[in-house]
Every structure is written in C-alpha cells, then in structure tokens.
Amino acid sequence: MSTSSSGPGAATQPPGRGPVRSGSPRTSRTARNHAPITLTGLLVKVVLLGLVAGIAVWAAFPLIEAELWVGLAILLATTAGLFYLYLTPRHIPVKYLIPGTLFLVAFQIIPVLYTASTAFTNFGDGHRGSKDDAIVAIQSGSVTQVPGSIQYPLTVATKGDPATGALVFLVTDPQTNTVSVGDTEGLRPLGAGSVTVAPGGKVTAADGYQILNFGEASKRSKDITDLVVPTSGGALRSSGLSRAYEGKAVRAYDAGCDCIRDSETGKTWTADGKVGSFVAADGEALAQGWQVNVGLRNFASVLTDPAISGPFFSTLIWNFAFALGSTGFTFLLGMGIALALHSPRMRGTNFYRVLLILPYAMPSFAMLLVWRDMFNTDFGLINNLFGLGVDWFGETWSARLAVLLVQLWLGYPYMFLVTTGALQAIPRELTEATSVDGASPFQSFRAVTMPLLLVAISPLLIASFAYNFNNFNAIQFVTEGGPFPADNPTAGATDLLITYTYRLAFGAQGAEYGLAAAVSIFIFAIVATVSAISFSRTRKQEEVYS
C-alpha cells in the first residue's frame, strides 16, 4: 500500500523552493566550507601558530625593555589578528594573502622605509648613538694612567665564543678583594660563590663567562686595548693581559657650556647640534659624535659637493652605458643565435641549445672570478691566447670593455632562452604571408618578427636593464671598481652607483651610512623612472600590435 506524499503527515516544502538534493550546488558549497580538517592539517596549523606565538614572545621583550609601546601594540595586534584569522573557518582568501603580505612588509617595505629615514641623518662611523653615548666615549677614550692609579689583577673573558663574544674584564679590588665584571656599561660586582680566585687576586673561573687563555687573548689584543670600562673615579683600561689600571679622563664634559674641555691643553669643543659633533673654535671636530637629523644635507652633498657630485655624475653616466650595453649586446647576440636555431633548415638544434646555455647553468660569481684571472696581464688566457700585452684592469676603457665582454658571455644564454620561447609563439603563417607578398627575409623580420618579438620580451628587457643597473657582483668580483684615480680612492672607472654606494657605506675611509642611503634613494628614483617610462611605451606598443 503506497503512501501519498500529499497526506496529512507528509513533510511540507517552503513555497518557492524545490527539494534539496545532496548534489545541489548549495549543499556542495556548504560541505566545502565546513570540510573536516585532517590530523596532518591540524598539526601543521598548531605548529605554525605556535611558531608565531614564540616569535611574538621573543620580539616583545626587547620592545618592552626599550619602552617602545607603539611597536609592542602593533606586535600584539598582529599576533591576535593572525590567531583569529587562522582559528576561524571564514575569510579563506585573506588566509592566502596574509603570509605574502607579511613577507612583503618585512623584507621590502620596512627596509625601504628604514633606508629612506637613514638618508636624512648623519648615521655613520662616529655618529651611531646618542649625545650621552658620545660624551661617555670621549671621556673614556681620553683616560690616561696617572701617578697613584689603582692597579687591578686582570682576567679577560667573553660572553660566549672566545673569538667573537663580547669582551669583559674580571678584576679584583686589591683593597677589599671583591671581584667585579666590567664592560662598556661599567663595573658590576660578582658574588663570591660564582667566581674562583687564585692567590694574587687573578680570577680563574666565573659562572657565565669564558676565560680566555693567552693565545685567545693575544688574537684579540686590539679589542682588549680599546675596551674602556667607565668607573665612578674615571675609567678602567688594560695594561697588558694580566693587569688593569683605573686612570683619569683628560677630557671632561661641562654641562654649563655644553662642551668638552681638555684639562691638559685647555682646549674646548662646543656641541653643535646641526652636525652632531663637538667642534672647536678653529673648526676641529672630535671624531666621536652622535646621530642627528640633517634634513636634505646628504642629498645636497650628492648634487653640489665637488668631492661627491663629480664622481657621482661620472659614475652615473657609465652606469647607464653599462646597463644599456649589457642588456643590448646580450639581447642582440641571444636573438641572433635564437633566429639561427629557429630556422627549419637547421639540424641538431637541441644539441646546440644545450651547449649554448652552459654559461647560464654555471654559478655566476665563480665564473666572474675565472674571467678576472683570464684577463690577467701577465698569465691570463686572453693575452696569452692572442699574443696581447694589454693591461686590461689598468686602464679605464680596457677595464670597461673587459667588464662588458664578461657580461656578454654570462648574459646571452638568458636572452637566447627567452627569445627562443617568443619566436616559437609567433605563427609561421605570418612570415610565410610576407614571403608570398614578395618581402625579403630581412623585410619580413623587420616588419613582422621583430615587433611581435619586442611585444613579448620588452618587460624582460626592462627587468634585465634594472638588474644590470644594480649588478654589484659583475663589478666587485671582476675589477672591484678599478682602476682608481690617484686623487680619489672612493670612485673607480668601472664603479656602478651600487658599488660606489657600498664603498661609501663600508669603505676604509669610514662608514657614511646616511650618505650611502641618500645615493640609494637616487638609484631607486632613477631605476623607477626608467622602468615606468619603458613600461608605458611597451603598453602603447602592445595596443598597436594587439
């Protein structure tokens, strides 16, 4: 006996809706949104969120110690947001966007902003800390031994690795026999139970510190000599490796005149907040200063200071020539080879392609060093093979030619590969049609192949230009920027702006991070402008041939 679906006990369906089937889109979508999480997925989520929590806790303590409450609030808000996002089944698209966004902020935006902020300061050697730090350094650095200076038995130790760890002095007071540990922050007493003292007062062991033996201490003798430990009566300095003395500071800070006075000579250096240094009446500035905001001074120096602007503009011209030459020559050679192997009459193309991309498969830095030796004047392969006596790296134009030849060898395989791919995307019917119309192979190439080729690879050419504009390795590993003029060891004939900036920041003349950051801003502006103009022209070209 059948039961009618329209009987009194039958389930009713809401008006306007059909029966809900298990295979309907609405049901499937609901099932997807609430799909059960596998055990592996759950474990991965727990591990990753635990890692986030651990990083947040690790980063919070320095922020609290430095009283950076805004940074701490951002850290807490970011961590809470991540936990909320990944513990809820909603906001699926955002879950995929957030990791990339965080890496973009951490490794792109923050470094760029930090570089830009540094460009407006005098940050560099002698101008790294605050004014108080500079005063302490000046006074401590002028400490000399005077008659009656207290002598301390000295033990040199480190916190951690003896070769790289922070140095400390372990000294024993000859009057009270108390042991103290000293570093650039000052002297601090150590508990009697945490140290072992030999007869004579020398410390032989201390909890938490690595005692240096004679050999280890000898390797760091300069660091030991330079270490000055501030004390209430002056400062503590080493006298050899086993004794230390408490000397008096010859130069002292006078808050009344905001200046440094030398008690031996009577000379005075007054604080100048605009440059972050103590400057004497005759213009002499003490080497130790402090970091201040200098506004646009670094940018003005790049453009107006003859000692900087001269090398900057000459380097800029060669930088453009190098980038254009490296990109243009490699493109022409790579395109020529690709066209030759694209011909249907060519045999063994796969074998030739494998051989031609070998330079691209080898480590570039290793090949740069090999080429540097090949261009050696006395025993290099180039001079010996062709019977030449050219001093490749001793003259301006020969060094520049050598760099471009190295770039040609390293860069043409990349252009060969991208051009080969672009050529294969061009229909042969187009070139065959021009042949039917009576066009020569060159006319067909100029009218059809080349425009379509440029539409496809113009973005890659722009990227190659930007890369070569900042190609640090190509210069540093081959010529190191040389040859250098006798009157300017900072900017060489083959220097690019990036290597010139590196030498400003880390050169032997003293680091000038603020000035180097200003040059970096110029480099960014130049590359961004050239790239924007090039992409604009590329879009117009695409509209023409689309």
Secondary structure, 3 states (H helix, E strand, C coil): CCCCCCCCCCCCCCCCCCCCCCCCHHHHHHHHHCCCCCHHHHHHHHHHHHHHHHHHHHHHHHHHHCCCHHHHHHHHHHHHHHHHHHHCCCCHHHHHHHHHHHHHHHHHHHHHHHHHHHCCECCECCECCCHHHHHHHHHHHCEECCCCCCEEEEEEEEECCCCCCEEEEEEECCCCCCEEEEECCEEEECCHHHEEECCCCCEEEECCCEECCHHHHHHCHHHHHHCCEEECCEEEEECCCCEEEEEEECEEEECCCCEEEECCCCCEEEEECCCCEEEECCCCECCCCCCCECCCHHHHHHHHCHHHHHHHHHHHHHHHHHHHHHHHHHHHHHHHHHHHHHCCCCCCHHHHHHHHCHHHHCCHHHHHHHHHHHCCCCCCHHHHHHCCCCCCCCCHHHHHHHHHHHHHHHHHHHHHHHHHHHHHCCCHHHHHHHHHCCCCHHHHHHHHHHHHHHHHHHHHHHHHHHHHHCCHHHHHCCCCCCCCCCCCCCCCCCCCHHHHHHHHHHCCCCCCHHHHHHHHHHHHHHHHHHHHHHHHHHHHHHHHHC
